[in-house]
Amino acid sequence: INAMVDKLAERMRANPDDPKGWLMLARSYKVLGRYAEAASAYGKAGTAVDGDPELLASYAETIAMAEGK
């Protein structure tokens, strides 16, 4: 699983203008407990998060978890 997530992260570095890819990476990191990386990926998803209340809530939760709350 970690190898697949790392491969996705590499793909996103090569193609940073893919909001759906960033969301997939953010969710993957969150499931793995890598909250700081998940929050960063959510931030790179841009307007895909801004217009979706469920994604905004998940992003906020991830930020809180990254800060140990």
C-alpha positions as a Markdown table, in Angstrom:
| # | Residue | x | y | z |
|---|---|---|---|---|
| 1 | Ile | 0.0 | 0.0 | 0.0 |
| 2 | Asn | 2.8 | 2.4 | 0.9 |
| 3 | Ala | 4.5 | 1.8 | -2.4 |
| 4 | Met | 1.3 | 2.6 | -4.3 |
| 5 | Val | 0.8 | 5.8 | -2.4 |
| 6 | Asp | 4.5 | 6.8 | -3.0 |
| 7 | Lys | 4.0 | 6.1 | -6.7 |
| 8 | Leu | 0.9 | 8.3 | -6.7 |
| 9 | Ala | 2.9 | 11.0 | -4.9 |
| 10 | Glu | 5.5 | 10.8 | -7.6 |
| 11 | Arg | 2.8 | 11.1 | -10.3 |
| 12 | Met | 1.4 | 14.2 | -8.6 |
| 13 | Arg | 4.8 | 15.9 | -8.5 |
| 14 | Ala | 5.1 | 15.3 | -12.2 |
| 15 | Asn | 1.5 | 16.5 | -12.9 |
| 16 | Pro | 0.6 | 19.0 | -10.2 |
| 17 | Asp | -2.5 | 20.4 | -12.0 |
| 18 | Asp | -4.7 | 17.3 | -11.2 |
| 19 | Pro | -7.0 | 18.2 | -8.4 |
| 20 | Lys | -8.6 | 14.7 | -8.4 |
| 21 | Gly | -5.2 | 13.1 | -8.0 |
| 22 | Trp | -4.4 | 15.4 | -5.1 |
| 23 | Leu | -7.7 | 14.4 | -3.4 |
| 24 | Met | -6.9 | 10.7 | -3.9 |
| 25 | Leu | -3.4 | 11.3 | -2.4 |
| 26 | Ala | -4.8 | 13.3 | 0.5 |
| 27 | Arg | -7.3 | 10.5 | 1.3 |
| 28 | Ser | -4.6 | 7.9 | 1.0 |
| 29 | Tyr | -2.3 | 9.7 | 3.4 |
| 30 | Lys | -5.1 | 10.3 | 5.8 |
| 31 | Val | -6.0 | 6.6 | 6.0 |
| 32 | Leu | -2.3 | 5.8 | 6.6 |
| 33 | Gly | -2.2 | 8.3 | 9.4 |
| 34 | Arg | 0.2 | 10.7 | 7.6 |
| 35 | Tyr | -1.9 | 13.7 | 8.5 |
| 36 | Ala | 0.6 | 16.5 | 7.7 |
| 37 | Glu | 1.1 | 15.1 | 4.2 |
| 38 | Ala | -2.6 | 14.6 | 3.8 |
| 39 | Ala | -3.3 | 18.3 | 4.8 |
| 40 | Ser | -0.7 | 19.4 | 2.2 |
| 41 | Ala | -2.2 | 17.3 | -0.5 |
| 42 | Tyr | -5.7 | 18.7 | 0.3 |
| 43 | Gly | -4.3 | 22.2 | 0.0 |
| 44 | Lys | -3.0 | 21.4 | -3.4 |
| 45 | Ala | -6.4 | 20.2 | -4.6 |
| 46 | Gly | -7.5 | 23.9 | -4.8 |
| 47 | Thr | -11.0 | 24.7 | -5.9 |
| 48 | Ala | -12.0 | 21.0 | -5.8 |
| 49 | Val | -12.0 | 21.3 | -2.0 |
| 50 | Asp | -13.4 | 24.8 | -1.8 |
| 51 | Gly | -16.7 | 24.0 | -3.4 |
| 52 | Asp | -17.5 | 20.8 | -1.5 |
| 53 | Pro | -18.6 | 21.0 | 2.2 |
| 54 | Glu | -17.7 | 17.3 | 2.8 |
| 55 | Leu | -14.2 | 17.8 | 1.5 |
| 56 | Leu | -13.8 | 21.0 | 3.5 |
| 57 | Ala | -14.8 | 19.2 | 6.6 |
| 58 | Ser | -12.3 | 16.4 | 5.9 |
| 59 | Tyr | -9.6 | 18.9 | 5.2 |
| 60 | Ala | -10.3 | 20.7 | 8.5 |
| 61 | Glu | -10.3 | 17.4 | 10.4 |
| 62 | Thr | -7.0 | 16.4 | 8.8 |
| 63 | Ile | -5.4 | 19.7 | 9.7 |
| 64 | Ala | -6.6 | 19.2 | 13.3 |
| 65 | Met | -5.2 | 15.7 | 13.4 |
| 66 | Ala | -1.9 | 16.9 | 12.0 |
| 67 | Glu | -1.7 | 19.3 | 14.9 |
| 68 | Gly | -2.4 | 16.5 | 17.4 |
| 69 | Lys | -6.0 | 17.5 | 18.2 |
